[in-house]
Amino acid sequence: MKPVFGDTFFWIALLNPRDDWHQVVLTYTYNYPHQKIITTDGIIEEVLNYASSRGFVMKQKALLLYKKMLQEPNIEVISYNSQLRELGLKLYEQRLDKGYSLTDCISMIVMRQMGIQEVLSHDKHFSQEGFNVMFK
């Protein structure tokens, strides 16, 4: 099974039972328990930032999710380095007409570098760059 990219959308939906996509994401993880998921530390930062404004319990759940991600052999977290950040900034600069965040741009660079076409997301920005968005 080819690896997929885990976007912020996916991790938040997994984390938050009140998220509209929670059940869909849970079903996906149940159906594909051995799926290799690539994500970045920037995505993790977005998830933790999301949880930070939603109270103690959500912050605690986000932290536990992060720790589990680091221990799970099917999840790989790519750390930012200066070269990756620079490539992301170049894509960001090339797409000023789009609503891409820097995190999106760096995610897209990682996906291209690793030959990943499918993203666990609902974000149309990935579709605009030719990636297959898994949750439509």
C-alpha positions as CSV (number, residue, x, y, z in Angstrom):
1,M,0.0,0.0,0.0
2,K,1.4,3.4,-1.0
3,P,1.9,6.0,1.7
4,V,-0.6,8.9,2.0
5,F,-0.1,12.3,3.5
6,G,-1.9,13.2,6.7
7,D,-3.1,16.8,6.6
8,T,-4.2,18.9,9.6
9,F,-7.8,18.2,8.6
10,F,-7.4,14.5,9.1
11,W,-5.8,14.7,12.6
12,I,-8.3,17.3,13.8
13,A,-11.2,15.2,12.6
14,L,-9.7,12.2,14.3
15,L,-9.2,14.1,17.5
16,N,-12.5,15.9,17.8
17,P,-15.7,13.8,18.1
18,R,-17.7,17.0,17.3
19,D,-16.0,17.5,14.0
20,D,-18.3,16.9,11.0
21,W,-15.8,14.5,9.5
22,H,-15.0,12.6,12.7
23,Q,-16.9,9.4,11.9
24,V,-15.7,9.3,8.3
25,V,-12.1,9.6,9.4
26,L,-12.6,7.0,12.1
27,T,-14.0,4.6,9.5
28,Y,-11.0,5.2,7.3
29,T,-8.6,4.4,10.1
30,Y,-10.5,1.3,11.0
31,N,-10.6,0.1,7.3
32,Y,-6.9,0.8,6.7
33,P,-5.2,0.1,10.0
34,H,-1.8,-0.5,8.4
35,Q,-1.8,2.5,6.1
36,K,1.6,4.3,6.1
37,I,0.9,8.0,6.8
38,I,3.4,10.7,6.3
39,T,3.0,14.1,8.0
40,T,5.1,17.0,9.1
41,D,6.0,18.7,12.4
42,G,4.2,21.8,10.9
43,I,1.0,19.8,10.7
44,I,1.4,18.7,14.3
45,E,1.9,22.3,15.3
46,E,-1.3,23.3,13.6
47,V,-3.2,20.5,15.5
48,L,-1.7,21.5,18.8
49,N,-2.5,25.2,18.0
50,Y,-6.1,24.2,17.2
51,A,-6.4,22.3,20.5
52,S,-4.9,25.2,22.5
53,S,-8.0,27.3,22.3
54,R,-10.4,24.4,23.1
55,G,-9.7,23.7,26.7
56,F,-7.8,21.4,28.9
57,V,-9.3,18.1,27.7
58,M,-8.8,18.9,24.0
59,K,-5.2,20.0,24.7
60,Q,-4.6,16.8,26.6
61,K,-6.1,14.7,23.8
62,A,-3.9,16.5,21.2
63,L,-0.8,15.9,23.2
64,L,-1.6,12.2,23.6
65,L,-2.3,11.9,19.8
66,Y,1.1,13.5,19.1
67,K,2.9,11.1,21.4
68,K,1.1,8.1,19.8
69,M,2.0,9.4,16.4
70,L,5.7,9.3,17.3
71,Q,5.4,5.8,18.6
72,E,3.3,4.4,15.7
73,P,5.5,2.6,13.1
74,N,3.1,3.4,10.3
75,I,3.3,7.1,10.9
76,E,6.3,9.1,9.8
77,V,6.8,12.7,10.9
78,I,9.0,14.8,8.6
79,S,10.8,17.6,10.4
80,Y,11.3,20.9,8.8
81,N,14.8,22.0,8.0
82,S,16.0,25.2,6.4
83,Q,16.0,23.6,2.9
84,L,12.5,22.4,3.2
85,R,11.3,25.7,4.5
86,E,13.0,27.5,1.7
87,L,11.3,25.3,-0.9
88,G,8.0,25.8,0.8
89,L,8.5,29.6,0.7
90,K,9.3,29.5,-3.0
91,L,6.1,27.6,-3.7
92,Y,4.2,30.0,-1.5
93,E,5.7,32.9,-3.4
94,Q,4.7,31.3,-6.7
95,R,1.1,30.8,-5.6
96,L,0.3,34.3,-4.2
97,D,-3.0,34.0,-6.1
98,K,-4.1,31.0,-4.1
99,G,-5.1,30.7,-0.5
100,Y,-2.3,28.3,0.4
101,S,-0.7,28.5,3.8
102,L,3.0,28.0,4.3
103,T,2.2,24.7,6.0
104,D,0.2,23.6,2.9
105,C,3.2,24.6,0.6
106,I,5.7,22.6,2.7
107,S,3.3,19.7,2.8
108,M,3.0,19.7,-1.0
109,I,6.8,19.8,-1.3
110,V,7.2,16.8,1.0
111,M,4.5,15.0,-1.0
112,R,6.3,15.7,-4.3
113,Q,9.7,14.7,-2.8
114,M,8.3,11.4,-1.6
115,G,6.1,10.6,-4.6
116,I,2.9,10.8,-2.6
117,Q,-0.3,11.5,-4.6
118,E,-3.0,11.0,-2.0
119,V,-3.7,13.3,0.9
120,L,-6.0,12.7,3.9
121,S,-7.7,16.0,3.6
122,H,-10.7,17.9,2.4
123,D,-8.6,20.9,1.4
124,K,-9.2,22.0,-2.2
125,H,-5.7,23.5,-2.3
126,F,-4.2,20.0,-2.7
127,S,-6.5,19.4,-5.6
128,Q,-5.4,22.6,-7.2
129,E,-1.9,21.2,-7.2
130,G,-2.9,17.9,-8.7
131,F,-3.0,15.8,-5.6
132,N,-5.9,13.3,-4.9
133,V,-7.9,14.6,-1.9
134,M,-9.3,11.5,-0.1
135,F,-12.3,13.2,1.7
136,K,-14.6,15.0,-0.7
